Amino acid sequence: KKATTAPRIPPTRLALHHFDVNYSLQLKDQWPSVRAGLLCEQKYGALLNNFCAVHHVAQELELLNATDFVSEAPKKLQPWQVMVQAEVSPPPCASITSNIKCYTFPRGDITRFRPARPSTLGLLDYYLLDAASLLPVLALNVQPDDLVLDLCAAPGGKTLALLQTGLCGHLAANDVSVSRTKRLHQILHSYVPREIRETVSVTSYDGRDWGQLEGGTFHKVLVDVPCTTDRHSVMEQENNIFHKRRTKERQMLPMLQLQLLMAGILATKPGGEVVYSTCSISPLQNEYVIERAVEVAKTEYNIGIHIEDLSHFRTLFQDTFSFFSDCRLGELVLPHLTANFGPMYFCKLRRM
């Protein structure tokens, strides 16, 4: 009985075949090493919880040879890199929120972090996540008292990172899925004291409608869209977007991503900024969505969009992550066996 209902080809295999066909054209001779990275155990970072006494946790991690990749990055720049960078884009250190602390093990070191533990306050001491997923949050560059929207917030790692900056005047965390929003609530309860939680509003609207709900209100908007989640797709059968019955949903992803990005743009004040991100390598879900959004903003809403240069991220974080050098717009972290983070695409837009 079971044999007749089981899919002939598992979705992980369909995903890998799809990536072999498409990503080999895009990444050329880099694809075999990226493929190997995708199929191997992912590397994690430990995002320190600034609402706990973090000093002893930092000491414990440093004894294990982990370093805070955020604060270490500017120290590693050579004087000539700072000079070159200053001519091209803002000085690298200017655009990094130093309150975020995330410890990672060096390249090639595959040590695992211990599970998070509660501190004396009962809050967990760190949150384990793909360290590359902090790059969109760092790119957003939250300033004191900014009104911030995290449009697709669940399960909550980026929301937590936004709160770790200590700068949000108010944070709206939204996710269309009620069950995933429950997970977001759990994370906030486990990591964030009540008085800070009260500055966060958690909602479960369809993010595509946000422009109509609260248009032109936010200084900063993070649009971390649903995508093919490339690593999950080649590793996990469960909840896999390459399952045959989800073909239509997968094909519609770029449309959904565009609608969410447009809602994010419309939710931003003039002069405000949007960071768009995915955990996919696919240009159809990355650069093409950005280009289309710029076009739609202009033709349908008469809104000018400036695509910000994030190339200094590549210079700053080259020791921690493996970046794709041929990304047309934005930046893309590629999985690599010695630095197995990502994939993570991110691009920053300013509403004119």
SEDO-977325 format. One record per residue (C-alpha): residue in one letter; x, y, z. Coordinates in steps of 0.02 Angstrom, whole numbers, plus 50000, padded with zeros to 5 digits. Example, Ala and Ser with C-alpha at 12.3 -4.5 7.8 and 13.67 -1.06 7.14 Angstrom:
# residues 2
+----+-------+-------+-------+
: aa :     u :     v :     w :
+----+-------+-------+-------+
:  A : 50615 : 49775 : 50390 :
:  S : 50684 : 49947 : 50357 :
+----+-------+-------+-------+
//
This chain:
# residues 352
+----+-------+-------+-------+
: aa :     u :     v :     w :
+----+-------+-------+-------+
:  K : 50000 : 50000 : 50000 :
:  K : 50136 : 50122 : 50050 :
:  A : 50236 : 50090 : 49892 :
:  T : 50093 : 50148 : 49780 :
:  T : 50077 : 50318 : 49868 :
:  A : 50262 : 50355 : 49895 :
:  P : 50334 : 50475 : 49766 :
:  R : 50445 : 50387 : 49639 :
:  I : 50581 : 50518 : 49653 :
:  P : 50609 : 50598 : 49823 :
:  P : 50596 : 50789 : 49822 :
:  T : 50777 : 50805 : 49882 :
:  R : 50833 : 50717 : 49724 :
:  L : 50720 : 50826 : 49615 :
:  A : 50793 : 50980 : 49700 :
:  L : 50972 : 50924 : 49671 :
:  H : 50937 : 50885 : 49489 :
:  H : 50856 : 51056 : 49467 :
:  F : 51008 : 51141 : 49546 :
:  D : 51130 : 51036 : 49444 :
:  V : 51047 : 51096 : 49284 :
:  N : 51028 : 51279 : 49333 :
:  Y : 51167 : 51322 : 49454 :
:  S : 51303 : 51238 : 49351 :
:  L : 51264 : 51367 : 49214 :
:  Q : 51267 : 51510 : 49337 :
:  L : 51414 : 51462 : 49447 :
:  K : 51511 : 51364 : 49314 :
:  D : 51666 : 51284 : 49390 :
:  Q : 51618 : 51341 : 49565 :
:  W : 51462 : 51232 : 49566 :
:  P : 51545 : 51066 : 49618 :
:  S : 51616 : 51142 : 49777 :
:  V : 51453 : 51235 : 49816 :
:  R : 51357 : 51073 : 49786 :
:  A : 51470 : 50981 : 49908 :
:  G : 51441 : 51118 : 50037 :
:  L : 51252 : 51107 : 50017 :
:  L : 51257 : 50920 : 50046 :
:  C : 51367 : 50929 : 50201 :
:  E : 51327 : 50984 : 50378 :
:  Q : 51289 : 51168 : 50390 :
:  K : 51399 : 51281 : 50496 :
:  Y : 51321 : 51387 : 50634 :
:  G : 51359 : 51547 : 50727 :
:  A : 51311 : 51589 : 50906 :
:  L : 51219 : 51755 : 50916 :
:  L : 51251 : 51817 : 51092 :
:  N : 51101 : 51874 : 51191 :
:  N : 51142 : 52051 : 51248 :
:  F : 50996 : 52043 : 51371 :
:  C : 51099 : 51919 : 51475 :
:  A : 51268 : 51941 : 51560 :
:  V : 51364 : 51898 : 51401 :
:  H : 51542 : 51927 : 51462 :
:  H : 51570 : 51752 : 51531 :
:  V : 51488 : 51671 : 51379 :
:  A : 51605 : 51769 : 51264 :
:  Q : 51754 : 51711 : 51369 :
:  E : 51695 : 51530 : 51361 :
:  L : 51678 : 51538 : 51170 :
:  E : 51847 : 51624 : 51148 :
:  L : 51930 : 51483 : 51247 :
:  L : 51859 : 51364 : 51117 :
:  N : 51942 : 51470 : 50980 :
:  A : 51780 : 51550 : 50918 :
:  T : 51783 : 51736 : 50875 :
:  D : 51650 : 51870 : 50853 :
:  F : 51652 : 51889 : 50664 :
:  V : 51563 : 52058 : 50672 :
:  S : 51689 : 52149 : 50783 :
:  E : 51840 : 52057 : 50711 :
:  A : 51805 : 52103 : 50529 :
:  P : 51861 : 52287 : 50530 :
:  K : 52022 : 52240 : 50625 :
:  K : 52075 : 52125 : 50483 :
:  L : 52065 : 52257 : 50347 :
:  Q : 52231 : 52314 : 50276 :
:  P : 52257 : 52504 : 50267 :
:  W : 52250 : 52499 : 50076 :
:  Q : 52081 : 52410 : 50082 :
:  V : 52009 : 52548 : 50191 :
:  M : 52078 : 52678 : 50067 :
:  V : 52009 : 52589 : 49914 :
:  Q : 51843 : 52559 : 50000 :
:  A : 51824 : 52741 : 50055 :
:  E : 51834 : 52795 : 49873 :
:  V : 51701 : 52672 : 49817 :
:  S : 51572 : 52665 : 49956 :
:  P : 51548 : 52716 : 50138 :
:  P : 51694 : 52669 : 50251 :
:  P : 51668 : 52487 : 50297 :
:  C : 51660 : 52514 : 50485 :
:  A : 51527 : 52649 : 50468 :
:  S : 51393 : 52529 : 50411 :
:  I : 51413 : 52392 : 50542 :
:  T : 51307 : 52386 : 50698 :
:  S : 51433 : 52336 : 50829 :
:  N : 51303 : 52286 : 50961 :
:  I : 51273 : 52123 : 50868 :
:  K : 51396 : 51991 : 50928 :
:  C : 51403 : 51825 : 50837 :
:  Y : 51538 : 51696 : 50871 :
:  T : 51596 : 51576 : 50737 :
:  F : 51734 : 51447 : 50727 :
:  P : 51876 : 51480 : 50603 :
:  R : 51873 : 51418 : 50423 :
:  G : 51891 : 51230 : 50417 :
:  D : 51849 : 51209 : 50602 :
:  I : 51688 : 51107 : 50614 :
:  T : 51670 : 51111 : 50804 :
:  R : 51488 : 51115 : 50858 :
:  F : 51422 : 51240 : 50986 :
:  R : 51343 : 51172 : 51145 :
:  P : 51154 : 51199 : 51157 :
:  A : 51100 : 51368 : 51228 :
:  R : 51082 : 51377 : 51418 :
:  P : 50975 : 51490 : 51528 :
:  S : 51067 : 51629 : 51620 :
:  T : 51028 : 51689 : 51797 :
:  L : 50883 : 51792 : 51726 :
:  G : 50810 : 51635 : 51647 :
:  L : 50845 : 51699 : 51470 :
:  L : 50946 : 51590 : 51351 :
:  D : 51128 : 51645 : 51327 :
:  Y : 51142 : 51629 : 51138 :
:  Y : 51044 : 51584 : 50983 :
:  L : 51118 : 51464 : 50854 :
:  L : 51090 : 51514 : 50673 :
:  D : 51173 : 51518 : 50503 :
:  A : 51293 : 51664 : 50534 :
:  A : 51263 : 51724 : 50354 :
:  S : 51083 : 51763 : 50401 :
:  L : 51147 : 51909 : 50506 :
:  L : 51216 : 51996 : 50351 :
:  P : 51045 : 52063 : 50296 :
:  V : 51019 : 52131 : 50473 :
:  L : 51192 : 52213 : 50472 :
:  A : 51154 : 52284 : 50299 :
:  L : 50993 : 52362 : 50365 :
:  N : 51104 : 52467 : 50481 :
:  V : 50970 : 52512 : 50610 :
:  Q : 50993 : 52685 : 50686 :
:  P : 50931 : 52745 : 50858 :
:  D : 50740 : 52754 : 50870 :
:  D : 50710 : 52685 : 50694 :
:  L : 50538 : 52613 : 50663 :
:  V : 50578 : 52441 : 50593 :
:  L : 50470 : 52312 : 50503 :
:  D : 50519 : 52129 : 50484 :
:  L : 50391 : 52079 : 50354 :
:  C : 50420 : 51889 : 50350 :
:  A : 50487 : 51868 : 50526 :
:  A : 50464 : 51686 : 50577 :
:  P : 50547 : 51582 : 50644 :
:  G : 50631 : 51734 : 50723 :
:  G : 50821 : 51733 : 50709 :
:  K : 50830 : 51897 : 50613 :
:  T : 50697 : 51976 : 50726 :
:  L : 50803 : 51929 : 50877 :
:  A : 50959 : 52002 : 50792 :
:  L : 50866 : 52165 : 50758 :
:  L : 50824 : 52176 : 50943 :
:  Q : 51006 : 52141 : 50989 :
:  T : 51054 : 52306 : 50908 :
:  G : 50962 : 52392 : 51051 :
:  L : 50917 : 52531 : 50929 :
:  C : 50740 : 52494 : 50868 :
:  G : 50616 : 52627 : 50924 :
:  H : 50480 : 52503 : 50880 :
:  L : 50489 : 52335 : 50792 :
:  A : 50343 : 52261 : 50696 :
:  A : 50371 : 52074 : 50669 :
:  N : 50249 : 51996 : 50547 :
:  D : 50228 : 51824 : 50471 :
:  V : 50080 : 51756 : 50372 :
:  S : 50090 : 51587 : 50459 :
:  V : 50004 : 51582 : 50629 :
:  S : 50098 : 51423 : 50680 :
:  R : 50265 : 51502 : 50634 :
:  T : 50216 : 51660 : 50728 :
:  K : 50194 : 51550 : 50884 :
:  R : 50375 : 51497 : 50862 :
:  L : 50423 : 51681 : 50851 :
:  H : 50332 : 51716 : 51015 :
:  Q : 50427 : 51571 : 51097 :
:  I : 50595 : 51641 : 51041 :
:  L : 50551 : 51815 : 51106 :
:  H : 50499 : 51739 : 51275 :
:  S : 50659 : 51635 : 51285 :
:  Y : 50778 : 51777 : 51244 :
:  V : 50701 : 51947 : 51274 :
:  P : 50649 : 52031 : 51438 :
:  R : 50468 : 52086 : 51452 :
:  E : 50501 : 52274 : 51443 :
:  I : 50589 : 52250 : 51274 :
:  R : 50457 : 52127 : 51212 :
:  E : 50330 : 52265 : 51239 :
:  T : 50415 : 52370 : 51103 :
:  V : 50381 : 52229 : 50978 :
:  S : 50213 : 52200 : 50893 :
:  V : 50193 : 52025 : 50823 :
:  T : 50060 : 52004 : 50687 :
:  S : 50003 : 51871 : 50562 :
:  Y : 49949 : 51971 : 50410 :
:  D : 49981 : 51923 : 50231 :
:  G : 50139 : 52026 : 50203 :
:  R : 50082 : 52070 : 50027 :
:  D : 49947 : 52182 : 50102 :
:  W : 50063 : 52280 : 50215 :
:  G : 50080 : 52429 : 50097 :
:  Q : 49892 : 52458 : 50114 :
:  L : 49894 : 52427 : 50303 :
:  E : 50033 : 52547 : 50354 :
:  G : 50105 : 52633 : 50202 :
:  G : 50255 : 52749 : 50213 :
:  T : 50283 : 52726 : 50400 :
:  F : 50448 : 52635 : 50428 :
:  H : 50630 : 52693 : 50423 :
:  K : 50694 : 52516 : 50392 :
:  V : 50609 : 52361 : 50321 :
:  L : 50678 : 52185 : 50311 :
:  V : 50597 : 52075 : 50177 :
:  D : 50666 : 51899 : 50204 :
:  V : 50553 : 51809 : 50082 :
:  P : 50497 : 51628 : 50067 :
:  C : 50610 : 51545 : 49938 :
:  T : 50670 : 51374 : 49879 :
:  T : 50778 : 51363 : 50039 :
:  D : 50911 : 51275 : 49937 :
:  R : 51000 : 51188 : 50081 :
:  H : 50838 : 51121 : 50158 :
:  S : 50778 : 51065 : 49985 :
:  V : 50926 : 50950 : 49954 :
:  M : 50933 : 50882 : 50133 :
:  E : 50756 : 50862 : 50203 :
:  Q : 50608 : 50767 : 50130 :
:  E : 50486 : 50849 : 50251 :
:  N : 50405 : 51014 : 50202 :
:  N : 50506 : 51014 : 50040 :
:  I : 50453 : 51140 : 49906 :
:  F : 50515 : 51019 : 49770 :
:  H : 50379 : 50895 : 49817 :
:  K : 50276 : 50858 : 49661 :
:  R : 50115 : 50926 : 49738 :
:  R : 50202 : 51094 : 49771 :
:  T : 50262 : 51122 : 49591 :
:  K : 50141 : 51266 : 49559 :
:  E : 50186 : 51349 : 49725 :
:  R : 50371 : 51338 : 49680 :
:  Q : 50344 : 51411 : 49507 :
:  M : 50247 : 51556 : 49584 :
:  L : 50385 : 51600 : 49709 :
:  P : 50464 : 51743 : 49610 :
:  M : 50291 : 51823 : 49593 :
:  L : 50259 : 51808 : 49781 :
:  Q : 50435 : 51875 : 49817 :
:  L : 50404 : 52025 : 49705 :
:  Q : 50236 : 52062 : 49789 :
:  L : 50317 : 52052 : 49962 :
:  L : 50462 : 52164 : 49910 :
:  M : 50339 : 52291 : 49837 :
:  A : 50240 : 52289 : 50000 :
:  G : 50404 : 52319 : 50093 :
:  I : 50448 : 52466 : 49980 :
:  L : 50275 : 52542 : 50003 :
:  A : 50287 : 52521 : 50192 :
:  T : 50448 : 52625 : 50195 :
:  K : 50455 : 52813 : 50220 :
:  P : 50536 : 52913 : 50079 :
:  G : 50723 : 52906 : 50116 :
:  G : 50698 : 52742 : 50210 :
:  E : 50784 : 52579 : 50168 :
:  V : 50733 : 52401 : 50126 :
:  V : 50842 : 52246 : 50132 :
:  Y : 50781 : 52099 : 50027 :
:  S : 50851 : 51927 : 50066 :
:  T : 50833 : 51743 : 50021 :
:  C : 50925 : 51582 : 50063 :
:  S : 50931 : 51533 : 49880 :
:  I : 51065 : 51545 : 49744 :
:  S : 50935 : 51568 : 49606 :
:  P : 50948 : 51734 : 49510 :
:  L : 50762 : 51716 : 49469 :
:  Q : 50727 : 51737 : 49656 :
:  N : 50866 : 51863 : 49684 :
:  E : 50927 : 51991 : 49556 :
:  Y : 50776 : 51972 : 49441 :
:  V : 50655 : 52009 : 49584 :
:  I : 50756 : 52166 : 49628 :
:  E : 50757 : 52228 : 49447 :
:  R : 50572 : 52198 : 49425 :
:  A : 50531 : 52286 : 49589 :
:  V : 50631 : 52440 : 49537 :
:  E : 50535 : 52441 : 49373 :
:  V : 50363 : 52418 : 49454 :
:  A : 50399 : 52550 : 49587 :
:  K : 50439 : 52675 : 49449 :
:  T : 50301 : 52636 : 49324 :
:  E : 50157 : 52596 : 49441 :
:  Y : 50193 : 52703 : 49594 :
:  N : 50312 : 52836 : 49528 :
:  I : 50435 : 52789 : 49667 :
:  G : 50620 : 52801 : 49629 :
:  I : 50729 : 52663 : 49702 :
:  H : 50917 : 52672 : 49727 :
:  I : 51010 : 52506 : 49740 :
:  E : 51143 : 52528 : 49874 :
:  D : 51320 : 52463 : 49851 :
:  L : 51359 : 52325 : 49977 :
:  S : 51527 : 52273 : 49905 :
:  H : 51614 : 52326 : 50066 :
:  F : 51529 : 52177 : 50150 :
:  R : 51630 : 52064 : 50036 :
:  T : 51792 : 52149 : 50090 :
:  L : 51744 : 52152 : 50274 :
:  F : 51685 : 51974 : 50294 :
:  Q : 51792 : 51880 : 50167 :
:  D : 51878 : 51784 : 50308 :
:  T : 51714 : 51714 : 50373 :
:  F : 51607 : 51687 : 50217 :
:  S : 51632 : 51634 : 50037 :
:  F : 51553 : 51768 : 49925 :
:  F : 51503 : 51747 : 49742 :
:  S : 51608 : 51874 : 49647 :
:  D : 51492 : 51887 : 49495 :
:  C : 51330 : 51940 : 49581 :
:  R : 51253 : 52077 : 49472 :
:  L : 51154 : 52162 : 49611 :
:  G : 51174 : 52139 : 49798 :
:  E : 51284 : 52006 : 49877 :
:  L : 51275 : 51816 : 49884 :
:  V : 51359 : 51703 : 50012 :
:  L : 51393 : 51531 : 49939 :
:  P : 51414 : 51371 : 50040 :
:  H : 51594 : 51309 : 50044 :
:  L : 51665 : 51158 : 50135 :
:  T : 51784 : 51266 : 50237 :
:  A : 51652 : 51399 : 50276 :
:  N : 51487 : 51308 : 50261 :
:  F : 51367 : 51453 : 50287 :
:  G : 51230 : 51508 : 50168 :
:  P : 51169 : 51517 : 50036 :
:  M : 51115 : 51694 : 50082 :
:  Y : 51072 : 51829 : 49957 :
:  F : 51043 : 52008 : 50014 :
:  C : 51017 : 52174 : 49926 :
:  K : 50984 : 52347 : 49997 :
:  L : 50865 : 52474 : 49918 :
:  R : 50833 : 52654 : 49964 :
:  R : 50663 : 52731 : 49930 :
:  M : 50694 : 52902 : 49853 :
+----+-------+-------+-------+
//
